[in-house]
Amino acid sequence: MLTRKYAALILLSFVALVCSSFIAPRSIPLQKQPLKRIVIDAGHGGSDAGASGAYSKEKDITLAIALKLEAMLHQEMPDVDIVMTRRTDVFDPVTRKAEIANEAKGDLFVCIHVNEGGGPIKHSEFTGYHEETYYTGKGKKKKKHTRKVKDYNTWYTPNPAKGTETFIYGVDKADAAKEALSTHEDLYLDSVSARQLKDFNPTDPAKMMIINMKTQSYFARSANLAMTIEDEFKNVGRVSREAKQRQKGIWVLQAVAMPAVLVETGFISNPEEEDYLNSENGQRETCEVLVKALKRYRYSLEKQVAGQDAVNGRN
């Protein structure tokens, strides 16, 4: 049974896709190759280690996965340019990462992260009683008493949280996403001639209509990709915590002028998952999942282009 949040995400995606299907074909022609450039962001880095496990750090895992993903995409999608926000253990604020993505004029932003489920879980088991002595009063009135006190055996186990989840920005961040598009006109007006772009002014209703439509379209594409990624994780047997909207904490997703997702590849706080995330097999499988999802995503965009061409050919 779908959670309310997941159902809402599907509904929002459907609404956005319907809106774009009615408006975009005539107003905003899709580029012939809708996925020319992917920006990959390895979360954290340098002085920002991110989450920590028993023996590893998030920043190192995300970089290892991102570099493997880049190499795999070059093989599987050679016609797509790959832009990396970092290739080494360096720190850049999220504002700089957004700048890198926007300056590269990416068609998609994929942010790699590792999750943390919190500290160890405390367990207690009642084992019996022991007798405790205590006193009341002072001087001649001082009296000795005894009472039974419960005994417990206490131990801790690692937090059991596990699985993957993929985030897009929350629908309440639409204004921030529109601002990102407004700041990078050459991206969202890729189908409009330079002359038209030059003639636009900040209060032009036509311009605002295009911004609104592009915001809807990018939100729908992000949601579609997020659900596709989680679907592929399920296909390889990973526990999926589903695709979700994030209301706070992922500013960069609404700051890039393109569809964007943040993939939590597993829980470093879970010993089993920490081993998996640090293993060659685990990192390779994670990249294979992402490549398959990206191929499905590109195929869906190409189908839209083909459908639009068919519509335009009939007009």
C-alpha positions as CSV (number, residue, x, y, z in Angstrom):
1,M,0.0,0.0,0.0
2,L,1.4,3.4,-1.0
3,T,2.2,5.9,1.7
4,R,0.5,9.3,1.6
5,K,3.8,11.0,0.7
6,Y,4.6,8.6,-2.1
7,A,1.0,8.8,-3.4
8,A,1.2,12.5,-3.4
9,L,4.5,12.4,-5.3
10,I,2.9,10.2,-8.0
11,L,-0.1,12.5,-8.2
12,L,2.1,15.6,-8.5
13,S,4.2,13.9,-11.2
14,F,1.1,13.0,-13.1
15,V,-0.4,16.5,-12.9
16,A,2.9,18.0,-14.1
17,L,3.2,15.6,-17.0
18,V,-0.4,16.2,-18.1
19,C,0.2,20.0,-17.9
20,S,3.3,19.8,-20.0
21,S,1.8,17.4,-22.5
22,F,-1.0,19.9,-23.2
23,I,1.1,23.0,-23.3
24,A,4.8,22.2,-24.1
25,P,4.5,20.7,-27.6
26,R,3.4,23.9,-29.2
27,S,5.2,26.4,-27.0
28,I,8.5,24.9,-26.0
29,P,9.9,22.4,-28.6
30,L,12.1,19.8,-26.9
31,Q,15.7,19.6,-28.0
32,K,16.4,16.7,-30.4
33,Q,18.8,15.1,-27.9
34,P,17.0,15.7,-24.6
35,L,19.8,14.3,-22.4
36,K,23.1,15.7,-23.7
37,R,24.8,16.4,-20.3
38,I,24.6,14.8,-16.9
39,V,26.1,16.5,-13.8
40,I,27.2,14.0,-11.1
41,D,27.8,15.4,-7.6
42,A,29.7,13.3,-5.0
43,G,28.2,14.5,-1.8
44,H,30.3,16.2,0.9
45,G,34.1,16.2,0.6
46,G,37.2,17.6,2.2
47,S,36.5,19.1,5.6
48,D,32.9,18.0,5.3
49,A,33.0,14.2,5.9
50,G,29.3,13.7,6.0
51,A,28.0,10.7,7.9
52,S,30.4,8.3,9.6
53,G,30.2,4.5,10.0
54,A,32.4,2.2,12.1
55,Y,35.4,2.6,9.8
56,S,34.4,4.8,6.8
57,K,33.1,8.2,5.9
58,E,30.3,9.3,3.5
59,K,32.6,11.6,1.5
60,D,34.8,8.7,0.5
61,I,32.0,6.4,-0.5
62,T,30.2,9.0,-2.5
63,L,33.3,9.9,-4.4
64,A,34.1,6.2,-5.2
65,I,30.6,5.6,-6.5
66,A,30.5,8.9,-8.5
67,L,33.8,8.1,-10.3
68,K,32.7,4.5,-11.1
69,L,29.3,5.9,-12.3
70,E,31.2,8.4,-14.6
71,A,33.3,5.6,-16.1
72,M,30.2,3.3,-16.6
73,L,28.2,6.1,-18.2
74,H,31.0,6.8,-20.7
75,Q,30.8,3.2,-21.8
76,E,27.0,2.8,-21.8
77,M,26.0,6.3,-23.0
78,P,29.0,7.6,-25.0
79,D,27.0,10.4,-26.6
80,V,26.2,12.0,-23.2
81,D,28.7,14.4,-21.6
82,I,29.5,13.8,-18.0
83,V,30.4,16.7,-15.7
84,M,31.7,16.0,-12.2
85,T,31.4,18.5,-9.3
86,R,34.5,17.0,-7.7
87,R,37.0,14.2,-8.5
88,T,39.1,14.4,-5.4
89,D,38.6,14.8,-1.7
90,V,37.9,18.6,-1.7
91,F,35.2,20.7,-0.1
92,D,32.9,23.0,-2.1
93,P,29.8,24.6,-0.6
94,V,26.5,23.6,-2.1
95,T,26.3,27.0,-3.7
96,R,29.4,26.3,-5.7
97,K,28.1,22.8,-6.7
98,A,25.0,24.5,-8.0
99,E,27.1,27.0,-10.0
100,I,29.1,24.2,-11.5
101,A,25.9,22.4,-12.7
102,N,24.3,25.6,-14.0
103,E,27.5,26.8,-15.7
104,A,27.8,23.5,-17.5
105,K,24.2,23.8,-18.7
106,G,23.4,20.3,-17.6
107,D,20.2,18.5,-18.6
108,L,20.2,16.5,-15.3
109,F,21.7,16.7,-11.9
110,V,22.4,13.5,-9.9
111,C,23.6,13.9,-6.4
112,I,25.1,10.8,-4.6
113,H,24.9,10.5,-0.9
114,V,25.0,7.9,2.0
115,N,22.4,7.8,4.7
116,E,22.7,7.6,8.5
117,G,20.1,6.0,10.8
118,G,21.2,7.5,14.1
119,G,23.1,6.0,17.0
120,P,23.0,2.4,18.4
121,I,19.8,1.1,19.8
122,K,19.7,0.5,23.6
123,H,18.1,-2.7,24.9
124,S,17.3,-3.6,28.5
125,E,16.2,-6.9,30.1
126,F,14.9,-7.3,33.6
127,T,17.1,-9.9,35.5
128,G,15.7,-9.7,39.1
129,Y,16.1,-7.6,42.2
130,H,18.9,-6.7,44.6
131,E,18.5,-5.3,48.2
132,E,19.4,-1.7,48.7
133,T,20.0,0.0,52.1
134,Y,19.1,3.6,52.8
135,Y,18.6,5.8,55.9
136,T,16.1,8.4,57.0
137,G,16.3,11.0,59.8
138,K,19.3,12.3,61.7
139,G,21.0,11.6,65.0
140,K,18.9,9.5,67.4
141,K,16.1,9.5,64.9
142,K,18.2,8.0,62.2
143,K,16.7,4.8,60.9
144,K,18.0,2.1,58.6
145,H,15.8,0.7,55.8
146,T,16.0,-1.7,53.0
147,R,14.2,-1.9,49.7
148,K,14.2,-4.1,46.6
149,V,15.6,-2.5,43.5
150,K,15.1,-3.9,40.0
151,D,18.2,-5.1,38.1
152,Y,18.5,-4.8,34.3
153,N,21.0,-6.2,31.8
154,T,21.7,-3.4,29.2
155,W,23.3,-3.7,25.8
156,Y,23.4,-1.9,22.5
157,T,23.0,-3.0,18.9
158,P,23.7,-1.0,15.7
159,N,20.8,1.0,14.2
160,P,18.9,-1.4,11.9
161,A,17.9,1.3,9.4
162,K,18.7,0.1,5.9
163,G,17.8,0.6,2.2
164,T,17.9,3.2,-0.5
165,E,15.8,6.3,-1.0
166,T,15.8,9.0,-3.7
167,F,14.7,12.6,-3.1
168,I,13.5,15.4,-5.2
169,Y,12.8,18.9,-3.9
170,G,9.5,19.5,-2.1
171,V,6.7,21.0,-4.1
172,D,6.7,23.9,-1.7
173,K,10.2,24.8,-3.1
174,A,8.7,25.6,-6.6
175,D,9.4,29.3,-6.2
176,A,13.1,28.6,-5.5
177,A,13.2,26.4,-8.6
178,K,11.6,29.2,-10.7
179,E,14.2,31.6,-9.4
180,A,17.0,29.2,-10.5
181,L,15.4,29.1,-14.0
182,S,15.0,32.8,-14.1
183,T,18.7,33.3,-13.2
184,H,19.8,31.0,-16.1
185,E,17.6,32.0,-19.0
186,D,19.8,30.4,-21.6
187,L,19.0,27.0,-20.1
188,Y,15.2,27.1,-20.0
189,L,14.9,29.0,-23.2
190,D,17.0,26.6,-25.1
191,S,14.4,26.4,-27.9
192,V,13.9,30.2,-28.3
193,S,16.1,32.1,-30.7
194,A,18.7,34.5,-29.4
195,R,16.7,37.4,-30.7
196,Q,13.6,36.4,-28.8
197,L,15.7,35.9,-25.6
198,K,17.2,39.4,-26.0
199,D,13.7,40.9,-26.4
200,F,12.4,39.3,-23.1
201,N,12.1,41.5,-20.0
202,P,11.8,40.3,-16.4
203,T,8.0,41.0,-16.2
204,D,7.1,39.6,-19.6
205,P,4.0,37.3,-19.1
206,A,5.2,35.1,-21.9
207,K,8.5,34.6,-20.1
208,M,6.8,33.8,-16.8
209,M,4.6,31.3,-18.6
210,I,7.7,29.5,-20.0
211,I,9.3,29.5,-16.5
212,N,6.2,28.0,-14.9
213,M,5.9,25.3,-17.6
214,K,9.6,24.4,-17.4
215,T,9.4,24.2,-13.6
216,Q,6.4,21.8,-13.9
217,S,8.2,19.8,-16.5
218,Y,11.5,19.5,-14.5
219,F,9.6,18.6,-11.4
220,A,7.8,15.8,-13.3
221,R,11.0,14.6,-14.8
222,S,12.7,14.5,-11.4
223,A,9.9,12.6,-9.9
224,N,9.9,10.1,-12.8
225,L,13.6,9.5,-12.5
226,A,13.4,9.2,-8.7
227,M,10.8,6.5,-8.9
228,T,12.7,4.7,-11.7
229,I,15.9,4.6,-9.6
230,E,14.0,3.1,-6.7
231,D,12.3,0.6,-9.0
232,E,15.8,-0.5,-10.3
233,F,17.1,-0.9,-6.7
234,K,14.2,-3.2,-6.0
235,N,15.0,-5.2,-9.1
236,V,18.4,-6.1,-7.6
237,G,17.0,-7.0,-4.2
238,R,17.8,-3.8,-2.3
239,V,15.4,-2.5,0.3
240,S,13.7,0.5,-1.1
241,R,12.4,3.3,1.1
242,E,10.8,4.8,-2.0
243,A,11.1,8.1,-3.9
244,K,10.3,11.1,-1.7
245,Q,10.0,14.8,-1.6
246,R,12.4,16.6,0.7
247,Q,11.1,19.7,2.4
248,K,14.4,20.9,3.8
249,G,18.1,20.1,3.9
250,I,18.7,19.6,0.1
251,W,18.9,23.2,-1.1
252,V,20.9,22.3,-4.2
253,L,18.1,20.4,-5.8
254,Q,16.0,23.5,-6.3
255,A,19.1,25.7,-7.1
256,V,20.0,23.9,-10.3
257,A,18.2,24.9,-13.5
258,M,17.5,21.3,-14.5
259,P,15.8,18.1,-13.3
260,A,17.6,16.9,-10.2
261,V,17.6,13.9,-7.8
262,L,19.5,13.0,-4.7
263,V,20.2,9.3,-4.2
264,E,20.8,7.9,-0.7
265,T,22.6,4.7,-1.6
266,G,22.4,3.0,1.8
267,F,22.9,3.4,5.6
268,I,26.5,3.8,6.7
269,S,25.2,3.4,10.3
270,N,24.2,-0.2,9.5
271,P,27.3,-2.5,9.6
272,E,26.0,-4.8,6.9
273,E,25.3,-1.8,4.6
274,E,28.5,-0.1,5.5
275,D,30.4,-3.2,4.2
276,Y,28.2,-3.3,1.1
277,L,28.8,0.4,0.3
278,N,32.6,0.0,0.7
279,S,32.8,-3.1,-1.3
280,E,33.7,-3.3,-5.0
281,N,30.6,-5.3,-5.7
282,G,28.3,-3.0,-3.8
283,Q,29.6,0.1,-5.6
284,R,29.5,-1.6,-9.0
285,E,25.9,-2.8,-8.4
286,T,24.8,0.7,-7.2
287,C,26.3,2.2,-10.4
288,E,24.6,-0.4,-12.6
289,V,21.3,0.4,-11.0
290,L,21.8,4.1,-11.7
291,V,22.8,3.5,-15.3
292,K,19.8,1.4,-16.0
293,A,17.5,4.0,-14.5
294,L,19.2,6.8,-16.5
295,K,18.8,4.8,-19.7
296,R,15.1,4.4,-19.0
297,Y,14.8,8.1,-18.2
298,R,16.5,9.0,-21.5
299,Y,14.3,6.6,-23.4
300,S,11.2,8.3,-21.9
301,L,12.4,11.7,-23.0
302,E,13.2,10.5,-26.5
303,K,9.7,9.1,-26.8
304,Q,8.4,12.6,-25.9
305,V,10.5,14.1,-28.6
306,A,9.3,11.5,-31.2
307,G,5.7,12.1,-30.1
308,Q,6.1,15.9,-30.4
309,D,7.7,15.5,-33.9
310,A,4.7,13.4,-34.9
311,V,2.3,16.1,-33.6
312,N,4.1,18.9,-35.4
313,G,4.2,16.9,-38.6
314,R,0.4,16.6,-38.6
315,N,0.0,20.4,-38.1
